[in-house]
Amino acid sequence: MATRTDASTRREQILKEAARLFAERGFHGVGVDEIGAAVGISGPGLYRHFAGKDAMLAELLVGISGQLLTGARRRLAEADGVAPGTVLDSLIEGHIDFALDDRPLITLHDRELDRLRDSDRKLVRQLQRQYVELWVGVVREVYPELAEPTARSAVHSVFGLLNSTPHLGRPGALPGRAVTAVLLHRMARGAFGAAGAV
């Protein structure tokens, strides 16, 4: 008899492979049977875990937006009494982890967000706005001379920079995760510094 943990792990495997396949070939270019084959179960067996491809896509995109927001809130809570610059560094590190480890989800978001039901798409946007505003607050603590609209523009620009990882080539083509992470962090801090110097 499968345990709840086994079912949860299976769902995670399905979502990971679905994200990879959707990112590689597009949502409509992938069948349920192919996703099932990638995780070693029959296509119809997927319906024990998900109602269909639309449900997988929604869970992927709503899920990652929620995870980013939850992770950022956790980092802020853990940084109580810490210098704002250190908090900003922590937020950048968290987003870099996402950008390097979940590259298919970035591609998926860019290509397939409009395929979500209105309610799911609105939820993704709501979670993303909260995530942006959390960053804006921290950025303005580090660079108090920045007006709120400028800080918000800087945050969006840094997200664009960090979320460019799908365009850096295959993971093996990168100079190494640690080196890439340091480079992205330095560039993100440089972008915020440049915005603060304007």
Sequence and secondary structure as in RCSB ss.txt:
>XXXX:A:sequence
MATRTDASTRREQILKEAARLFAERGFHGVGVDEIGAAVGISGPGLYRHFAGKDAMLAELLVGISGQLLTGARRR
LAEADGVAPGTVLDSLIEGHIDFALDDRPLITLHDRELDRLRDSDRKLVRQLQRQYVELWVGVVREVYPELAEPT
ARSAVHSVFGLLNSTPHLGRPGALPGRAVTAVLLHRMARGAFGAAGAV
>XXXX:A:secstr
   HHHHHHHHHHHHHHHHHHHHHH GGG  HHHHHHHHTS GGGGGGT SSHHHHHHHHHHHHHHHHHHHHHHH
HHHTTTS HHHHHHHHHHHHHHHHHH HHHHHHHHHHGGGS HHHHHHHHHHHHHHHHHHHHHHHHH TTS HHH
HHHHHHHHHHHHTTGGGS  GGGSS HHHHHHHHHHHHHHHHHHHHH 
